[in-house]
């Protein structure tokens, strides 16, 4: 059985934690327009991090499916594609 790629898992975890800490850092005195822009950037960064994590999780699921053969592998891949929104 193949083990999941350590690099992919580490990247997903690192991004998940770094985005949260980046979103919490804000200057003390900021004009109203800048606050709105910061919130928009924060939302975009969180969405991007979620997409990266979802892709990494999908790659791990695919690697787990490689341990199977035939119908079991096809079923596993169908489940992974459905779970992670792939076509």
Secondary structure, DSSP 8 states (H G I E B T S, - for coil): -----HHHHHHHHHHHHHHHHHHH---SS--HHHHHHHHHHHHHHHHHHHHHHHHHHHHHHHHHHTT--HHHHHHHHHHHHHHTT--
